[in-house]
Amino acid sequence: MADGAMTATFLAVIGGASLLAFTARRLPPTDRLPSLEGWALADRGLGPVWTWLLLGGTIFTAYTFTAVPGLAYGNGAPAFFAVPYTVIVCPLAFVLLSRLWTVARRHGYITTADFVRGRYGSPPLALVVALTGILATMPYLALQLLGIRAVLTAGGVYPRGVTGDLVMVALFAGLAVATYRHGLRAPTVISALKAGAVFVSVTAVCWLVLERLGGPGAVFDGAARRLGGTDAAHSALLLSPQQQPAYATLALGSALALLMYPHVLTAGFAADGPRTLRKVSVALPAWTGLLALFGFLGIAALAAGVRAPKGGAEAAVPMLVDRLMPAPLAGLVFAAITVGALVPAAVMSIAAATSFVRNVYVEYVNPTATPKRQVRIARAVSLTAKVGAVAFVFGLRDQDAINLQLLGGVWILQIFPAVAIGLFTGRLHPRALLAGWAVGMAAGTCLVVREGFSSVVPLGFGDRPLQIYAGLAALLLNLVVAVAGTAALERLGVPRGADATHLPSRLTVRRRPETGANNP
């Protein structure tokens, strides 16, 4: 059972997050008429500090903070692919996010599919981009709930049975109401609490771990012995040559995929300009350092002799915290990880709802929908997404959500050619891109399912085939089909759609003196 002081601290932080969410209306501007841009993107008015908090809080999810140390606890060195992966994201974000923001702001785009629709003049291609984003986002949203449940169960804060389910519903209820009313502004203000709580709590945990276990050397040697080695230099804490291709391709493929997720792009579109996004991209490695510390705590859990339940390695760090830390500080850590799930969950539901409204509802159901009507539908879809995620978690096994999220990463990577390459050139034919997407989706799904839902698959023949990330292999096949298909269609004289998107020669836009950057 949970300690009373731990529970009190946990509830205080969660209560503070709920109160903050309802102050979101104070974020400027507040005097605009209802619009989807205002609700979903906070009127593109977030400055560098708010954008850094929101983008970092959206990218680094609660499940990241439990799954990465869980993987380190169970497998050692391969888990740390997440560190270079999030480092690679920073220069990609510096270039891609700022350029995409410029194009989106100039043409009034709200979603990635809006950009694809304008760039290629192809409604079918825009539709598959939107649906792929929604499909990849939903299991990711469910995983945030799984992360919360794993943390609270390990800390004894999550009761069994119906009572525990009610706790989960209560945690999401306040967030759902605040997001329904204030849109992206709600997770934006909560992200400030998330950053403060997570940075403070993980620093305190690492300091305590090093003090109790005798320093870094003792931690790594103790973990090495648990993993079957004599010391850190002869154990699974170092990559073997056979693991290096999988490690490198996982890092690269995951970085390319991350910036295609609708929730990440939604957080980026909310910035007040490309200059803000470039500043934030430079500062994002602070969140990467935080992730590395969580990975270290997975190693520390090994060294401390924590015995996570079979199939539940993500509980290793919460169990370590419960063992080593005073009850109030343990409650702070559990609350920080829980709040860490609320921010990305809210942004994910907003992004999925916005994609549905802009690229499905308005495009195919009600093209004359007023801005007020669009906001009303987006709010309803966002709420439905949260309810669906809760039902998904209660109704299916944890492994089902994890498997679907693995597939989601492979799927979302297949829109990279249409979006990222389309930011720099329109040479690829939309029908060829559509064919490449279809081939990549089919190949990636087959590879992952064939290997028992493993994202790393063998490539080649012989006794030692190359182990690489399935999503990257599918993307390469996707690109080959898109390039070859473009050449064939051009030779046949098949017309393209009308390109209505004029790409900027520079990565900045001129501010309008009469309104300012915060009021598009």
C-alpha positions in Angstrom: 0.0 0.0 0.0 1.1 3.5 -0.6 2.5 5.6 2.2 0.2 8.5 3.3 2.9 11.2 2.7 3.6 9.7 -0.7 -0.1 9.8 -1.7 -0.5 13.4 -0.3 2.5 14.6 -2.4 1.2 12.8 -5.4 -2.3 14.3 -5.1 -0.9 17.8 -4.5 1.1 17.8 -7.7 -1.8 16.3 -9.7 -4.2 18.8 -8.2 -1.8 21.6 -9.1 -1.7 20.4 -12.7 -5.5 20.4 -12.9 -5.7 23.9 -11.5 -3.0 25.1 -14.0 -4.9 23.6 -16.9 -7.9 25.8 -16.1 -5.8 28.9 -16.1 -4.9 28.3 -19.8 -7.4 30.9 -20.9 -5.0 33.6 -19.6 -2.4 32.7 -22.4 -2.7 35.5 -25.0 -4.4 36.1 -27.3 -7.9 35.6 -25.9 -10.0 38.1 -27.8 -10.3 36.2 -31.1 -13.4 34.6 -32.5 -13.5 30.8 -32.2 -11.3 29.1 -34.9 -9.6 25.8 -35.3 -6.2 27.6 -35.5 -6.9 29.3 -32.2 -8.0 26.1 -30.4 -5.5 23.6 -31.9 -2.5 25.9 -32.3 -3.0 28.6 -29.6 -3.1 31.1 -32.5 0.5 30.4 -33.3 1.4 32.6 -30.4 3.9 30.7 -28.2 7.3 32.3 -27.6 10.6 30.5 -27.1 10.1 29.5 -23.4 6.5 28.2 -23.8 7.5 26.4 -27.1 10.5 24.7 -25.4 8.3 23.5 -22.6 5.5 22.3 -24.8 7.7 20.7 -27.5 9.9 19.0 -25.0 7.0 17.9 -22.9 5.3 16.5 -26.0 8.3 14.6 -27.4 9.5 13.2 -24.1 6.5 11.2 -22.9 5.8 9.4 -19.7 6.1 6.0 -21.4 9.5 7.1 -22.7 10.6 7.8 -19.2 9.5 4.2 -18.1 10.2 2.2 -21.3 13.8 3.4 -21.9 15.0 2.5 -18.3 12.9 -0.7 -18.5 14.8 -1.6 -21.7 18.1 -0.8 -20.1 17.1 -2.9 -17.1 16.3 -5.9 -19.3 18.8 -5.5 -22.2 21.5 -3.1 -21.2 23.3 -1.0 -23.8 20.8 -1.3 -26.7 18.3 0.8 -24.7 20.5 3.9 -25.1 19.7 4.2 -28.8 17.1 6.7 -27.6 19.8 9.1 -26.6 21.4 9.6 -30.0 18.0 9.4 -31.6 16.8 12.4 -29.6 20.1 14.2 -30.4 19.6 13.6 -34.2 16.1 15.1 -33.8 17.5 18.5 -32.9 19.2 19.5 -36.2 16.3 17.9 -38.1 13.9 20.1 -36.1 16.1 23.1 -36.7 15.7 22.7 -40.4 12.4 21.0 -41.0 10.2 22.5 -38.3 11.2 26.1 -39.0 10.7 25.6 -42.8 7.4 23.8 -42.4 6.2 26.5 -40.0 7.0 29.2 -42.6 5.1 27.4 -45.3 2.1 26.6 -43.0 1.9 30.2 -41.7 2.0 31.7 -45.2 -0.7 29.5 -46.6 -2.9 29.0 -43.5 -2.1 25.3 -43.1 -2.9 23.7 -39.7 -1.9 20.1 -40.4 0.8 18.2 -42.3 -1.9 16.9 -44.7 -2.9 20.5 -45.4 0.7 21.0 -46.7 0.7 17.8 -48.7 -2.7 18.8 -50.2 -1.4 22.2 -51.3 2.0 21.0 -52.4 1.0 18.2 -54.6 -2.7 19.0 -55.4 -3.6 15.5 -54.6 -6.5 14.8 -52.2 -5.9 11.1 -52.0 -2.3 11.6 -50.9 -3.3 14.2 -48.3 -6.0 11.8 -47.0 -3.5 8.9 -46.5 -1.1 11.3 -44.8 -3.9 12.4 -42.4 -5.1 8.8 -41.7 -1.6 7.5 -41.2 -1.0 10.2 -38.6 -4.2 9.4 -36.8 -3.6 5.7 -37.0 -0.1 6.0 -35.6 -1.2 8.4 -32.8 -4.0 6.5 -31.2 -1.9 3.6 -29.8 0.7 6.2 -28.7 -2.0 7.9 -26.8 -3.0 4.7 -25.1 0.6 4.1 -24.1 0.6 7.2 -22.0 -2.1 5.7 -19.9 -0.1 2.4 -19.7 2.9 4.4 -18.4 0.8 6.1 -15.7 -0.7 2.7 -14.6 2.8 1.1 -14.5 4.2 3.9 -12.4 1.3 4.1 -10.0 1.0 0.3 -9.6 4.7 0.0 -8.7 4.3 2.8 -6.2 1.2 1.3 -4.6 -0.9 4.3 -5.6 -3.0 2.4 -8.1 -5.7 0.3 -6.4 -6.7 -3.0 -8.0 -10.0 -3.5 -9.7 -12.7 -1.0 -10.4 -11.2 1.5 -7.9 -8.0 1.7 -9.9 -10.0 2.2 -13.1 -11.8 5.1 -11.5 -8.5 6.6 -10.5 -7.4 6.5 -14.1 -10.6 8.1 -15.3 -10.4 10.8 -12.7 -6.8 11.7 -13.7 -7.9 12.2 -17.3 -11.2 13.9 -16.5 -9.8 17.2 -15.5 -7.4 17.2 -18.5 -10.2 16.3 -20.9 -12.4 19.2 -19.7 -9.6 21.7 -19.8 -8.5 20.6 -23.3 -12.1 20.7 -24.5 -12.4 24.3 -23.5 -9.0 25.7 -24.1 -7.4 23.5 -26.7 -3.6 23.5 -26.9 -3.3 26.2 -24.2 -4.2 23.6 -21.5 -1.2 21.2 -22.1 1.0 24.2 -22.7 0.6 25.6 -19.1 0.8 22.0 -17.7 4.1 21.5 -19.5 5.7 24.1 -17.2 4.8 22.0 -14.1 5.9 18.8 -15.9 9.4 20.3 -16.7 9.9 21.6 -13.2 8.7 18.3 -11.5 10.6 16.0 -13.8 13.9 17.8 -13.8 13.9 18.3 -10.0 12.8 14.7 -9.2 15.1 12.8 -11.6 18.1 14.9 -10.4 17.2 14.0 -6.8 16.8 10.3 -7.6 20.2 10.1 -9.4 22.0 11.9 -6.6 20.5 9.6 -4.0 21.3 6.5 -6.1 24.9 7.5 -6.5 25.2 8.1 -2.8 23.5 4.9 -1.7 25.2 2.6 -4.3 28.7 4.0 -4.1 29.2 6.0 -7.3 29.0 5.4 -11.0 31.6 2.6 -11.1 29.8 0.6 -8.4 26.5 1.1 -10.2 27.8 -0.2 -13.6 29.8 -3.1 -12.1 26.8 -4.2 -10.1 24.5 -4.0 -13.1 27.1 -5.9 -15.2 27.1 -8.8 -12.7 23.3 -9.0 -12.9 23.4 -9.1 -16.7 25.9 -12.0 -16.6 29.3 -10.2 -17.0 32.2 -9.9 -14.6 32.4 -6.1 -14.9 31.1 -3.3 -17.0 33.6 -3.9 -19.8 32.6 -7.5 -20.3 28.8 -7.4 -20.2 25.6 -6.4 -22.0 26.3 -2.8 -21.0 28.5 -2.5 -24.1 27.2 -3.0 -27.6 28.5 -6.0 -29.5 29.5 -5.6 -33.2 26.3 -7.5 -34.2 24.1 -5.0 -32.3 25.6 -1.9 -33.8 23.6 -1.8 -37.1 20.4 -2.2 -35.3 21.4 0.5 -32.8 22.3 3.0 -35.5 19.3 2.3 -37.7 16.9 2.5 -34.8 18.4 5.9 -33.8 18.2 7.3 -37.3 14.8 5.8 -38.3 13.2 6.9 -35.0 14.5 10.4 -35.4 13.1 10.7 -38.9 9.8 9.3 -37.7 9.4 11.5 -34.7 9.0 14.7 -36.6 6.3 13.2 -38.8 3.9 12.5 -35.8 1.0 15.0 -35.8 1.4 15.8 -32.1 5.0 16.9 -32.6 4.1 19.1 -35.6 1.1 20.5 -33.8 3.4 21.7 -30.9 5.8 23.1 -33.5 3.1 24.9 -35.4 2.0 26.7 -32.2 5.3 28.7 -32.1 5.2 32.4 -33.0 7.9 32.0 -35.7 10.7 30.1 -37.3 13.3 31.9 -35.2 11.6 30.6 -32.1 11.7 27.1 -33.4 15.4 27.3 -34.2 16.1 28.6 -30.7 14.0 25.8 -29.2 15.8 23.1 -31.4 19.1 24.3 -30.0 17.8 24.0 -26.4 16.1 20.6 -26.8 19.2 18.5 -25.8 18.4 19.5 -22.2 15.5 17.1 -22.4 17.8 14.5 -24.0 20.1 14.7 -20.9 17.0 14.0 -18.8 16.3 10.9 -20.9 19.8 9.7 -20.4 19.5 10.0 -16.7 16.3 7.9 -16.8 18.2 5.3 -18.8 20.9 5.3 -16.1 18.3 4.7 -13.5 17.4 1.5 -15.3 21.0 0.4 -14.9 20.9 1.5 -11.2 17.8 -0.7 -10.7 19.8 -3.7 -11.8 22.7 -2.8 -9.5 20.3 -2.3 -6.5 18.8 -5.8 -7.0 15.3 -4.6 -8.0 13.2 -7.5 -9.2 10.7 -6.3 -11.7 7.7 -8.6 -12.5 8.1 -10.8 -15.5 7.1 -8.8 -18.6 7.0 -5.6 -16.6 10.5 -4.2 -16.8 9.0 -0.6 -17.1 8.2 -0.9 -13.4 11.9 -1.2 -12.5 12.6 2.5 -11.9 9.3 3.2 -10.0 10.2 0.2 -7.8 13.7 1.6 -7.3 12.3 5.0 -6.3 9.9 3.4 -3.9 12.7 1.5 -2.3 15.4 4.3 -2.0 13.5 7.6 -1.6 11.6 9.1 1.3 7.9 8.9 0.8 7.2 12.6 -0.1 10.0 12.6 -2.7 8.8 9.3 -4.1 5.3 10.8 -4.5 6.9 13.7 -6.3 8.6 11.4 -8.8 5.4 9.4 -9.4 3.4 12.6 -9.9 6.1 14.0 -12.2 5.9 11.0 -14.5 2.1 11.1 -14.4 2.0 14.7 -15.3 4.6 13.8 -18.0 1.9 11.6 -19.6 -0.9 14.2 -19.4 0.9 16.8 -21.6 1.6 14.5 -24.7 -1.8 12.8 -24.3 -3.6 16.1 -24.5 -1.5 17.2 -27.5 -2.0 13.8 -29.3 -5.8 14.0 -28.9 -5.8 17.6 -30.2 -3.6 16.7 -33.2 -5.7 13.6 -34.1 -8.9 15.7 -33.8 -7.5 18.5 -35.9 -6.3 16.1 -38.7 -9.7 14.5 -38.8 -11.6 17.8 -39.0 -9.4 19.5 -41.5 -8.6 16.6 -43.8 -11.6 14.2 -43.5 -14.6 16.1 -42.2 -14.1 19.4 -44.1 -12.6 17.8 -47.2 -15.2 15.0 -47.7 -18.2 15.5 -45.4 -18.9 19.2 -44.9 -16.8 21.5 -47.0 -18.8 24.5 -46.0 -18.4 24.0 -42.2 -18.0 27.3 -40.4 -14.9 27.9 -38.2 -17.2 27.6 -35.1 -18.5 24.3 -36.4 -15.0 23.0 -37.0 -14.0 23.8 -33.5 -17.1 22.1 -32.1 -16.3 18.9 -34.1 -12.6 19.0 -33.1 -13.5 19.3 -29.4 -15.9 16.3 -29.7 -13.3 14.2 -31.6 -10.6 15.1 -29.1 -12.8 14.0 -26.2 -13.7 10.8 -28.0 -10.0 10.0 -28.6 -9.3 10.3 -24.8 -12.3 8.1 -23.9 -11.2 5.6 -26.6 -7.7 5.5 -25.2 -9.0 4.8 -21.7 -11.3 2.0 -23.1 -8.4 0.6 -25.1 -6.2 0.3 -22.0 -9.0 -1.3 -20.0 -10.1 -3.7 -22.8 -6.8 -5.0 -24.2 -3.6 -6.4 -23.0 -0.7 -4.0 -22.4 1.3 -5.9 -25.1 -1.4 -5.2 -27.7 -0.9 -1.4 -27.3 2.9 -1.8 -27.4 2.7 -3.9 -30.6 0.5 -1.3 -32.2 2.8 1.5 -31.2 5.7 -0.3 -32.7 3.8 -0.6 -35.9 2.8 3.1 -35.6 6.4 4.1 -35.7 7.0 2.1 -38.9 3.8 3.5 -40.4 4.4 7.2 -39.7 7.9 7.0 -41.2 6.2 6.2 -44.6 4.9 9.8 -45.0 8.4 11.2 -44.7 9.0 11.4 -48.5 5.7 13.3 -49.1 6.3 15.8 -46.2 10.0 16.2 -45.6 11.2 15.8 -49.2 8.3 17.9 -50.4 9.5 20.8 -48.3 12.5 21.1 -50.6 11.4 19.8 -54.0 8.1 19.0 -55.8 9.8 16.7 -58.4 8.2 13.5 -57.0 4.9 12.7 -58.6 2.0 12.4 -56.2 0.8 9.1 -57.6 4.4 7.7 -57.2 4.4 8.9 -53.6 1.1 7.2 -53.0 2.5 4.0 -54.5 5.6 4.3 -52.4 3.5 4.9 -49.3 1.5 1.8 -49.9 4.5 -0.4 -50.6 6.3 0.9 -47.5 3.2 0.4 -45.3 2.8 -3.2 -46.5 6.5 -4.1 -46.3 7.0 -2.5 -42.9 3.9 -4.2 -41.4 4.9 -7.6 -42.8 8.5 -7.3 -41.5 7.4 -6.4 -38.0 4.6 -9.0 -37.7 6.8 -11.7 -39.2 9.4 -11.2 -36.5 6.8 -11.4 -33.7 6.3 -7.6 -33.4 10.0 -6.8 -33.2 11.0 -3.5 -34.7 14.5 -4.9 -35.5 14.5 -7.4 -38.4 17.2 -9.5 -40.2 18.2 -8.3 -43.6 20.3 -10.5 -45.9 21.3 -14.1 -46.0 23.8 -16.4 -44.4 24.4 -17.3 -40.7 24.6 -13.6 -39.6 22.2 -11.4 -41.5 22.3 -7.7 -40.8 19.9 -6.6 -38.0 18.3 -3.2 -38.9 15.2 -1.2 -38.0 12.2 -2.4 -40.0 10.8 1.2 -40.5 14.0 2.4 -42.2 14.1 -0.7 -44.5 10.4 0.0 -45.5 11.3 3.7 -46.0 14.1 2.9 -48.4 11.8 0.7 -50.4 9.2 3.5 -50.3 11.7 5.9 -51.7 12.8 3.5 -54.5 9.2 3.1 -55.6 8.5 6.8 -55.4 11.6 7.8 -57.5 11.1 5.0 -60.1 7.4 5.7 -60.3 8.0 9.4 -60.9 10.4 8.6 -63.7 7.9 6.2 -65.3 4.9 8.5 -64.9 6.9 11.5 -66.4 7.8 9.4 -69.4 4.1 8.4 -69.8 3.1 12.1 -69.6 0.7 11.6 -66.6 -0.2 15.0 -65.3 0.4 16.1 -61.7 -1.9 18.0 -59.5 -1.8 21.8 -59.2 0.9 22.9 -56.8 -0.5 25.8 -54.8 2.4 26.0 -52.3 5.2 28.4 -52.9 8.2 27.4 -50.9 10.2 30.2 -49.2 13.8 30.9 -50.3 14.6 31.8 -46.7 13.4 30.2 -43.5 11.8 33.4 -42.1 8.6 35.3 -42.7 8.1 39.1 -42.4 6.1 40.1 -39.4 3.0 42.2 -40.1 3.4 45.4 -38.2 -0.3 46.0 -37.8 -0.9 42.6 -36.1 2.4 41.1 -34.9 3.5 37.5 -35.1 1.1 36.4 -32.4 -2.0 37.3 -34.4 -1.9 35.7 -37.9 
